[in-house]
Structure formats: C-alpha cells, structure tokens
C-alpha cells in the first residue's frame, strides 16, 4: 500500500529501514534525508478532495522527500577518480568507461520500478503535503528554485528576475518582442491583459471627454464632495502615501485652499512650493520614498483601482477629467480616488487662484502658459471655471478661462508670447520683423532653407521679395509699434485695428492672440498664409523635441 | 548718431538697416520706448521684446553692431530683471547679446574684466540649490537616476557609484535610504564623486558619511578633485568586475566645448586650440543645424570610450534637452530663447517676483548659461546642450546600449511630479528615456545606458 510504505518512509526516517523496506531499489540512489515529519499520509485525503499521490495514475506511487541540498545539487553522481559530477547515474557510468573502471548501465525495469512523486522540502509550501506531491523530479527541482530559491538570473531588458535559468532564457527570448502599448502609455506583454485594460481605459477616456461641460457647473459642489469622499478614499492611500511624503519639505503646493489641503496629502502642513526655502538636507521623500513604499504603493494602487471604483464614480466627474492620452490610467485613478490631484493636478489649480499676494500674477503666468501651450489644459481649464469661482479671488480668472483664445490675457507667459510672436510672423506677410518672427516660428533651423521671403534673418540680407521700399519698412515698423501701443481694450481688435496702416492686402487675418484666424477682422484677401500652428504651440520648432 | 551702413541707397535695402536707423531718427536717446504713444500692456511689451531681440540677434550675428546697439537700447527700456517672465528673459538675453557685441572690442572686454564677472562658486552653489528647490526637474532626474541604480544593482553586495558631477548631496542621501531599505539589506556602497572644488566634496563627504553611519550602511566616499575635461579614468579607481554605476547630471555637454572652433568669430579671450580638422568648413557648418561634432575623435567621444572601458552596469545621463550647440548664432539664439523662456516661466510660477532665490537662479545660473551660449565661442562656450537623440548617438557610438528606464521609475516620477501641486511639471517617456517637461516643453532628458552585457 502506498500509504503504508509511505508511513515507513516518513515515520521512521531510518535509512536502513528504508532500504529494507524497498527491495526493488532502482539504480538511482536517493538520499532519504530527514525531512521534517509530514502529516500522516495514511489519513484520508485532507479537506479538499485531492488525488492520492500518483492518482489517477498510480496509487502505489512512492513518495519521496528530498532535502533542499539534494534538490539544488546539480551533480549528484561523482566519479571517484576525478571527482567530476554528473546529474545522472548513466552519464557517470559512461564516464567511468574512460577511466577503465568497471561500469554497468542498468536500465529501469518498467515492471519493477515504482512511480515516484516528490515533495517540496519547504514546510510552508503546498507541495510539502504528500497529497500534493509533484510527479517529476525535474519539476520539483524547478519548483523549489522558483518559489523558494534565490533569483539569480535577471533579464537585462526589463527587470524581471528568475531563479531557474531556463525560465530566464525563455523570457529573454520574448522580452520586448511583442509589446502592446495602450494610448495611456501603459505597456503590456500579454494580449489579453492589454485588451482588458484598453476596454477599461477607453471608458475613462470617453467619460473624461464628456467631462468639461458638466464639470464646469458642478465644481462648486463637486469639489467639496470630492474633498469629503476624497478623505474617505484617501485613507487607503494614506498608508502608503504618507510615508512617501512624510517629510516632504520641498515641493508641495503652497497655497492650498482649505478644502484641498487634505487632498494634497501634504501631511507636512503644506510647505510652500513657491518661494519657500525648505532645508535641502532633510531626507526628501521627494525622491519617491523607499523601495518598499514604492512596492506597497504599486500593490495598493491596483487594489485602490478596483476597490475605489465605487468611490471613483461617486466622486463625480472631477477625477475623470484627466486626459488619458497623457496619463497612465492606473496611477491617475489611484490619485483621483485619493483626491490628490490628477495628471496635471488640475484639482489643485484653484489653489493658485486663492493664491497669495502675487498669486494672481503667478497663477496667470502658469495658466497662460498652459493655455497657450497645451491643448488639453485649455480644455480642462474651461472645465476649471468653477474652480475659479471657488477661488473667488482671482478676478481675471473667468475671463481667462472662458476661452484662452479670445481674450487677451494680461499676463502671458514668455513661452506663450513666443508662440504668439511666431503666429504673428506666420500671418504677417511683410516686413523685416515678420521674417524674423517667422524665423522664430520655425525655430531657426529651417529658416535658412526658406525661400526668399524669410531672408534677412540670418545675416540681414534684404528680404527682397517683401520689402519694397525703405519707407515702407520704416512705416511698417512704426505702425507695428503704434498698433501695439494703440490697442485699446482687450481682444484682438486692438492689434488688428492698428494694422490698417500697414501695407495693403498682403496682410491676412492677423492672429496676434492665437485666436485661430479669421475671428477678428480679416484684412483683405491675403495670402492664405495659414496660421501655422494652433494653440498647441508647435510654432516654435524648438519647443517640441521631436521636431527637428 | 546716425551711421550709414553703406548701400543704403540700393533698392533692396537691408531691412535691418532701416530698422536700425529709423528709431534713431525718432528718438535720440529716449527713455521709455518714446515712439510709443502710451505704456504697453505686458503682452504687447513681450511681443515687442521678442521682435527686438530677434533683430538684435540677427544684427549681432552679422556683425552689425550699430543695429544691435539700437535694438538693445529699446530692449533695455522695455526689459527688466525684475519684471515678468518675458522681461526677465529679455534682460538676460540682452545682456548676453551686449557681451557678444563687445567681443568685437577685446580691449573693452579685458578692461572690464568681462569673463570674470560671473558669480563666485559659493553664489553658484547657492543658485543651484535654489534651482533644485524651486524647480523640481533635477530632483526628479536624481530620483530617476537613483531608481535606475537601485534596479541595476539588485542583489549586488558591493556597489560602486561614480558621480561625474552635478548631483546634489541630497540625491545620494536618498540613494542611501533606498539602499538601506532594500529587502536583502544594504550593500557596501562606494561613492566616487568628481568635482572641481575640493570643499564641495568635503562637505558632501561629511554629510553622507554621517547619514550612512546612522543608517548602518557600509559606506566609503572617494573624492576626486578634477575638472571633467581633465579627468583620468584611472583616478576613479574602479576595480575590475565590480558593479559600477555612473551618473552625470548636466556635465557631459561641457566636453563638447573643445570640439569645434568658433565658427569664424574670434573669441576674444581664448584662441581656439585645434580645429580638429574641420577648420575650413565654416560655410558648411553654418548650414547644418548642429555641427559641433566631429565624427571620430572628439573629446566627448574619448571620454565616453574611457567610460565604456570601465564596464559600468548602468550609466545615467541627465542633460538639457535643447539644441544649443549650433554654430550660427541666430539658430542658437532662437533655440535658447524658447528654452529659457520655458524655464523662466517655470520660475515665474514657482516663486514670487520679489524672491531673492528666484533672482539668484535667474542671474547666476540661467543668466550665466545664456551668456555662455550667446556670447561665447570656442572652448569658452561650455554650455553646449544637445538633444537626447544626439547624445544617444554618441553613447551608442561609444559602445553603450540603452537601458530602458523602468516603468516603475516612470510611475514614481509622475507621482512625484503630480505631488508638487503645480500643474506644469510633466514626465514624458519616450523610447525608454524620460523627458522632464514644463508645459510640454522638454527641459531635461534622462536616459540610462549599460556597458557590457551582464548575465
């Protein structure tokens, strides 16, 4: 009986006894090391109904427990002459031939040999139980290495580690070969998980696309609701975020409105991001916390993702504002449910309006930078309108965010100005300054190649095709300056209005404010010098590192 | 004073010439933009400044100093180092252009002790610290570097990190924490730091050894006092076969300085040494966007080759993501204008206008960089920023293979960027490298490389 013999094996642990009890010993000698006494396998199968060892194939299978040393040993058969190790007895015998030693190749007798099953020596392992024994020696070796062994092999492309060399080799072959990348930037090696994610990710994208019009009206309450539910949801986050930010000294936002403070998880009491002088010597968890924090956060991100779906949806649309195109969905959801601000911390933006003394200016500056330079931000800012109203301090805000393109913002960021200048250069078709501006728009690198109209940038050669006379240039310049000076109230009308004095119909819609051409008065038929680029600000060739 | 630039009577007159003469008619030495009827709004003023700056750059690049002077006069009346972002940018660039124009008169330069009017090392260090605090880019980059080192050194018992400079002590403190928190326990860490000034190294050493003792991490600090150009790989004392990590934060671009001689312009203080066989190609180089690289033997390539010879496990390179190494001034100027506009914008949103720290960063750090880019040439011009693709080509040419920055590091960096509470800082991942961006404008790039394969 398998049970009986097994009982002998384990109960006694005596090599002699074991040898005697198993007359038909095959050639393989295996050391029956003293495994820790396992539960009596003769007892009926444990609660879960499991096959007996060897079942369904062989209820008489011999259960063998090997020690870790044995399992990991690679060469168990050693030649006594030269001490060369072999994994198999047969190989050793063949080797012995070379030493002119007596050798004997014994073959397994299929009738006499018994099937063997093996146990994992690790007591905590499932396979330590004889009813869960594994049937293959190689299999148990690999299992032990994989689960209980040290991972010595590392893939050099990604960071996966392996304890078994064959696993590592197999992985290296496929690592990086077939990858799926979602629009949100997440990378998958498996097609099925990719598809699953993408379905989920799309859902987010659609909801966020629908977001701004709704959210605009709901911010006032939405924010508060977010704040409250964010608190609730953030408990889960706090466990891993707090250590990460526990002594964040440097860069947490400085003007948190009350309702946002907890959301930002700046548990150190909002050290000012602007202008404050944090001590740089303190250990800054800005550096992303400890490794274990990170690991925890990884795990809890996933759990948050699923666990907080309720909260997430319950948090109205505020968290869904983020544009998936630039996020990793997982991270954002985690953050949104924790309420600590999404991809661009839009949640936090109103803080800057509540802002301190110079807050107006600063908020403006960055806002403008955003609106000028960032399509998605512009869309979001229109949704952020309510945030501004919450802030209730920033006077410019509403006009600012109605549409970043129709109102001349009082404080534009330098980047936005450069873009506007490039657009001006694109639409204005004459004059030296225009060619320079166009050069600015082209980032200079292509300017040299431009046809005649651009000349004059590099070396001040005449832009012959444009300027016809000296006087015209002078007047153009004067008009330019005058027009800039003469602008009255906002809107592009000022700019456009200043230009009638400039030369004739060459000038098309002057889009000084990046309105998008044609909104203001279109001055004469001109040239469709098409507006080069939109608010995305690619006008500066050098702004976009991909553009060369 | 009206000067005839010559050929003013030709039909196709130089517009810049007109530009230069016209305002002089209108306003002899006027104060505040006298041709304007009224005070400009800030955006109008900004646009004016841009026009003027470009004109001035074109003039300076062509050697027409009077035109440049006229433009500078107007710029000076509109720009101010204490104004809004555009004004500050304009002030910095105007100063740089003025210095450049002055190069035509070496006597003036030397009498004014011009190249030495920069900040003292202490001031520079302070400015760097403020920059770290106000704008998190370099901190993020340092964090990414630490994470890369940590990942590469998994299960290593002895880790040797070589810092080619630029990294703040806080980055290493954080690395100590990360290593101490490793599940398998901290390795023995050797840190070799290369820096020009010994006292900086000593201070760093003290801070780090104290922290390492507190954390119970076996730690050893080796200072190497040397400029990067003169660095001898032997002095790094890398043991064969040890696990080596190299980090470089905004240092490698200085190595490009001895590559090309100035493109036809004379440096007024240093004569460019060797033209490395490219001397006569001024015309061609003016055409190519970035012509600072000789294909084979440039100092940077030699250095990288030596680095490769050390067989590092990982090399993390942080560089400015901009092409500031073009030979013609105007290209560099436009690129730099866009780049530093973004940085100044970032500072604008990071600190109030009266902030001393911000002023220091703008003047002693960014302003100096701008001056170097615009007003210097040859070996003087050390701020030779190049974009990542060019650095990648260099690294690959030296034998390095790219190591993709892990997704986990990206998550961490993004989380940190979002935690700042200021919209605008973004981390973009592309081709396994990170770009730290302000409002979609990439400011710094971080990439990781490895030497020989490790199994």
Interface residues (C-beta under 8 A of the other chain):
Chain A: X150 X151 X152 X153 X154 X156 X157 X158 X159 X161 X185 X186 X187 X244 X245 X248 X250 X251 X252 X253 X254 X256 X264 X265 X266 X273 X274 X275 X276 X277 X278 X280 X281 X283 X284 X286 X287 X288 X289 X290 X291 X292 X294 X297 X298 X326 X328 X330 X331 X335 X340 X341 X342 X343 X344 X345 X346 X348 X349 X351 X352 X356 X357 X358 X361 X362 X363 X365 X366 X369 X370 X373 X374 X377 X408 X409 X410 X411 X412 X413 X414 X415 X417 X418 X420 X421 X424 X431 X432 X433 X435 X436 X437 X439 X440 X443 X444 X445 X447 X448 X456 X457 X458 X459 X460 X461 X462 X463 X464 X466 X467 X469 X470 X473 X474 X477 X478 X480 X481 X482 X484 X485 X486 X487 X512 X536 X537 X540 X542 X543 X544 X545 X548
Chain B: X8 X10 X11 X12 X13 X14 X15 X16 X17 X18 X19 X22 X23 X26 X33 X35 X36 X37 X38 X40 X41 X42 X43 X44 X46 X47 X48 X50 X51 X54 X55 X58 X59 X61 X62 X64 X67 X84 X85 X86 X89 X129 X132 X133 X134 X136 X139 X142 X143 X146 X147 X150 X151 X154 X155 X168 X169 X170 X171 X173 X174 X177 X178 X181 X182 X183 X207 X211 X286 X287 X289 X321 X322 X323 X326 X328 X330 X331 X333 X334 X335 X337 X338 X339 X341 X342 X344 X345 X348 X349 X350 X351 X352 X353 X354 X355 X357 X358 X387 X388 X403 X404 X406 X407 X408 X410 X411 X412 X413 X414 X415 X416 X418 X419 X420 X421 X422 X423 X424 X426 X428 X429 X435 X438 X439 X440 X441 X442 X445 X450 X453 X454 X455
